[in-house]
Amino acid sequence: MPATAEGVRLAPLNATHWEQVHAIYAAGIAGGHATFSDTPPTWSKFDGDKLPLLRTVALDGAGRVIGWLACAPHSRRLVFVGVIEVSIYVHPDHRQQGVGRALLTNLVEESERAGFWTLQSSVFPENEASIALHSSLGFRMLGTRERVGKMTHGPMAGVWRDLVVLERRSEQVE
């Protein structure tokens, strides 16, 4: 994987990164605008749920994980084999510094080479930075799923939440 702006390096995400990935995931959960999950999964659960291909970490100059991206199948049905759901998290101290852009740009390029035709992401509407990032890289807003789930934890506990559904279609689809 290529080097990116300002000393950020991308590498395949593996079990050796898990402690730092877990901490970033937990920070996203604590903020209340990243996921419905109330705790990060175990490595075993994460490893089983996310595709081995396209898992990526962003590393700073000292080799610390400052962001990560992983994808899950949209469905296990054969007709949806080219459709994947994107999860992207950036360490709170490294947001708005191009880390998310580096990770998502790499995903777009790598997913094209791997033959995926649709990338999907569901984002809380309050996460305007994530929506703007996705939109800047060719994701279009399909719509908003209203009151799709109620938060069970954190600052938004008890609140029904909407999700903005974003999609990027491969230009190679015929």
C-alpha positions as CSV (number, residue, x, y, z in Angstrom):
1,M,0.0,0.0,0.0
2,P,1.3,3.5,-0.9
3,A,2.4,6.2,1.5
4,T,-0.1,9.0,1.9
5,A,0.0,12.7,2.9
6,E,1.8,13.9,5.9
7,G,3.6,10.8,6.9
8,V,0.5,8.6,7.1
9,R,1.2,5.0,5.9
10,L,-1.4,2.5,5.0
11,A,-1.0,-1.2,5.8
12,P,-3.2,-4.3,5.9
13,L,-5.1,-4.6,9.2
14,N,-4.3,-7.7,11.2
15,A,-4.4,-9.1,14.7
16,T,-1.2,-7.3,15.7
17,H,-3.1,-4.0,15.3
18,W,-6.2,-5.1,17.3
19,E,-5.5,-3.4,20.6
20,Q,-5.2,0.0,18.9
21,V,-8.1,-0.6,16.5
22,H,-10.2,-1.6,19.5
23,A,-9.3,1.6,21.3
24,I,-10.3,3.7,18.2
25,Y,-13.5,1.8,17.9
26,A,-14.3,2.4,21.6
27,A,-13.6,6.1,21.1
28,G,-16.1,6.2,18.2
29,I,-18.7,4.4,20.4
30,A,-18.1,6.9,23.3
31,G,-18.7,9.8,21.0
32,G,-22.2,8.6,20.2
33,H,-22.2,9.3,16.4
34,A,-20.3,6.3,15.0
35,T,-22.3,3.1,15.6
36,F,-25.3,1.5,17.3
37,S,-22.8,-0.9,19.0
38,D,-22.3,-0.4,22.7
39,T,-18.9,-2.1,22.9
40,P,-16.3,-3.0,20.3
41,P,-16.3,-6.7,19.3
42,T,-13.6,-9.1,20.2
43,W,-10.9,-9.8,17.6
44,S,-12.4,-13.1,16.9
45,K,-15.8,-11.6,16.1
46,F,-14.3,-8.7,14.1
47,D,-12.2,-11.2,12.2
48,G,-15.2,-13.4,11.4
49,D,-17.5,-10.5,10.4
50,K,-15.1,-8.4,8.3
51,L,-13.7,-9.5,4.9
52,P,-10.0,-10.3,5.1
53,L,-9.5,-8.4,1.9
54,L,-9.5,-4.6,2.1
55,R,-8.9,-4.3,5.9
56,T,-6.6,-1.3,6.3
57,V,-4.9,0.7,9.1
58,A,-3.5,4.1,8.8
59,L,-0.2,4.4,10.7
60,D,1.6,7.5,11.9
61,G,5.4,8.0,11.6
62,A,5.9,6.0,14.8
63,G,3.8,3.1,13.5
64,R,0.8,3.8,15.8
65,V,-2.7,3.1,14.4
66,I,-4.5,6.4,13.8
67,G,-7.4,5.1,11.8
68,W,-8.8,1.9,10.3
69,L,-11.2,0.7,7.6
70,A,-12.8,-2.7,7.1
71,C,-15.7,-4.0,5.0
72,A,-18.4,-6.6,5.5
73,P,-20.5,-8.4,2.9
74,H,-23.8,-6.7,2.4
75,S,-25.4,-10.2,2.2
76,R,-24.2,-13.8,2.1
77,R,-26.4,-14.4,-1.0
78,L,-24.3,-15.0,-4.1
79,V,-26.0,-12.2,-6.2
80,F,-24.7,-9.6,-3.7
81,V,-21.1,-10.9,-3.7
82,G,-19.8,-7.5,-5.2
83,V,-21.6,-5.3,-2.6
84,I,-19.8,-4.5,0.6
85,E,-20.5,-2.3,3.6
86,V,-17.8,0.1,4.8
87,S,-16.7,0.8,8.4
88,I,-14.2,3.6,8.8
89,Y,-12.9,5.1,12.1
90,V,-10.3,7.7,12.8
91,H,-8.6,8.4,16.1
92,P,-10.1,11.5,17.7
93,D,-6.7,13.3,17.7
94,H,-6.3,12.7,14.0
95,R,-9.6,13.8,12.6
96,Q,-9.7,16.4,9.8
97,Q,-6.1,15.6,8.9
98,G,-6.6,13.5,5.8
99,V,-6.5,10.1,7.5
100,G,-10.1,9.1,6.6
101,R,-9.6,10.4,3.0
102,A,-6.4,8.3,2.7
103,L,-8.2,5.2,3.9
104,L,-11.4,5.7,1.8
105,T,-9.4,6.6,-1.3
106,N,-7.4,3.5,-1.0
107,L,-10.6,1.4,-0.5
108,V,-12.1,2.9,-3.7
109,E,-9.0,2.0,-5.7
110,E,-8.5,-1.5,-4.2
111,S,-12.2,-2.4,-4.3
112,E,-12.2,-1.6,-8.1
113,R,-9.2,-3.9,-8.6
114,A,-10.9,-6.7,-6.5
115,G,-14.1,-6.5,-8.6
116,F,-16.5,-5.1,-6.0
117,W,-19.2,-3.0,-7.8
118,T,-20.9,-1.3,-4.8
119,L,-19.6,0.2,-1.6
120,Q,-22.3,1.1,0.9
121,S,-22.0,3.1,4.1
122,S,-24.7,4.0,6.7
123,V,-23.8,7.2,8.7
124,F,-25.6,9.0,11.5
125,P,-26.8,12.4,10.0
126,E,-24.9,14.3,12.8
127,N,-21.6,12.9,11.4
128,E,-21.4,15.6,8.8
129,A,-17.6,15.1,8.3
130,S,-18.1,11.5,7.3
131,I,-20.9,12.3,5.0
132,A,-18.8,15.0,3.3
133,L,-15.8,12.7,3.0
134,H,-17.9,9.9,1.4
135,S,-19.6,12.4,-0.9
136,S,-16.3,13.9,-2.0
137,L,-15.1,10.4,-3.1
138,G,-18.1,9.6,-5.3
139,F,-20.6,8.2,-2.8
140,R,-24.1,9.5,-3.4
141,M,-26.8,9.8,-0.8
142,L,-29.6,7.3,-1.4
143,G,-31.8,8.5,1.4
144,T,-32.4,8.5,5.1
145,R,-33.7,5.6,7.1
146,E,-35.7,7.3,9.8
147,R,-35.8,6.1,13.4
148,V,-34.1,2.9,12.5
149,G,-32.8,2.1,15.9
150,K,-32.6,3.4,19.5
151,M,-29.3,4.0,21.2
152,T,-28.6,1.9,24.3
153,H,-25.5,3.7,25.5
154,G,-23.5,6.9,25.8
155,P,-24.6,10.4,25.3
156,M,-27.5,9.4,22.9
157,A,-28.9,6.6,25.1
158,G,-32.6,6.2,24.6
159,V,-32.7,8.3,21.5
160,W,-34.1,7.0,18.2
161,R,-31.5,7.5,15.4
162,D,-31.7,8.0,11.7
163,L,-29.1,6.7,9.2
164,V,-28.0,8.3,6.0
165,V,-27.4,5.6,3.4
166,L,-24.5,6.3,1.0
167,E,-23.5,4.3,-2.0
168,R,-20.6,4.3,-4.5
169,R,-21.1,2.3,-7.7
170,S,-18.1,1.2,-9.6
171,E,-17.5,2.8,-13.0
172,Q,-16.6,-0.6,-14.3
173,V,-20.2,-2.0,-13.9
174,E,-21.7,-2.9,-17.2
